[in-house]
Amino acid sequence: MRGRAMRTTVSIPDDLAEEVQEMARGRSMSDFTREALRERVDRLKREQLARELDEAYRSEAEDPSLDPDWSAIETGSRANG
């Protein structure tokens, strides 16, 4: 666990709590919940980054910011001088 821990109360349906207890395989509810929350937060961050990159790529495709001369050099379409 990183840093300090904040104690909190979370209400979940009984059937979900039972599933968690079955799946936890000897881990505490706190450990299982902490792991599940970390995985979810990490996934949401990756999804956000993917959206931001997609938006940036689309924007660049619509209105390139790279100087056309540099683009030609990068792609090798300009003869060496």
C-alpha positions as CSV (number, residue, x, y, z in Angstrom):
1,M,0.0,0.0,0.0
2,R,1.3,3.4,-0.9
3,G,1.1,6.3,1.5
4,R,-1.4,6.7,4.2
5,A,-4.8,4.9,4.1
6,M,-8.1,6.6,4.5
7,R,-10.8,4.6,6.3
8,T,-14.1,4.8,4.5
9,T,-17.4,3.0,4.5
10,V,-18.9,1.7,1.2
11,S,-22.3,0.1,0.8
12,I,-22.6,-2.7,-1.7
13,P,-25.4,-5.1,-2.4
14,D,-25.2,-8.4,-0.4
15,D,-24.9,-10.5,-3.6
16,L,-21.8,-8.5,-4.7
17,A,-20.2,-8.8,-1.2
18,E,-20.7,-12.5,-1.4
19,E,-19.1,-12.7,-4.8
20,V,-16.2,-10.6,-3.6
21,Q,-15.7,-12.9,-0.6
22,E,-15.7,-15.9,-2.8
23,M,-13.3,-14.4,-5.3
24,A,-10.9,-12.8,-2.7
25,R,-9.4,-16.2,-2.0
26,G,-8.1,-15.5,1.5
27,R,-7.5,-11.8,1.0
28,S,-9.4,-9.3,3.2
29,M,-12.3,-7.3,1.8
30,S,-10.0,-4.2,2.1
31,D,-7.2,-5.7,0.1
32,F,-9.5,-7.0,-2.6
33,T,-11.3,-3.6,-2.8
34,R,-8.0,-1.7,-2.9
35,E,-6.7,-3.9,-5.7
36,A,-10.0,-3.6,-7.7
37,L,-10.1,0.2,-7.3
38,R,-6.4,0.5,-8.4
39,E,-7.1,-1.6,-11.5
40,R,-10.2,0.4,-12.4
41,V,-8.5,3.8,-11.8
42,D,-5.5,2.7,-13.9
43,R,-7.8,1.5,-16.7
44,L,-9.7,4.8,-16.7
45,K,-6.4,6.7,-16.9
46,R,-5.3,4.6,-19.9
47,E,-8.7,5.1,-21.6
48,Q,-8.4,8.9,-21.0
49,L,-4.9,9.0,-22.4
50,A,-6.1,7.0,-25.5
51,R,-8.9,9.5,-26.1
52,E,-6.5,12.4,-25.7
53,L,-4.0,10.9,-28.1
54,D,-6.8,10.1,-30.6
55,E,-8.0,13.6,-30.4
56,A,-4.5,15.0,-30.9
57,Y,-3.8,12.7,-33.9
58,R,-7.2,13.7,-35.5
59,S,-6.4,17.4,-35.0
60,E,-3.0,17.0,-36.5
61,A,-4.4,15.2,-39.5
62,E,-6.9,17.9,-40.1
63,D,-4.5,20.8,-39.6
64,P,-0.8,19.7,-39.6
65,S,1.4,21.8,-37.4
66,L,4.7,20.4,-38.9
67,D,6.4,22.6,-41.5
68,P,5.9,21.1,-44.9
69,D,9.6,21.2,-45.6
70,W,10.3,19.3,-42.5
71,S,7.6,16.8,-43.3
72,A,9.3,16.1,-46.7
73,I,12.6,15.5,-45.0
74,E,11.1,13.2,-42.5
75,T,9.4,11.1,-45.1
76,G,12.5,11.1,-47.4
77,S,10.6,12.7,-50.3
78,R,13.1,15.6,-50.6
79,A,16.3,15.2,-52.5
80,N,19.5,15.7,-50.6
81,G,21.0,19.0,-51.3
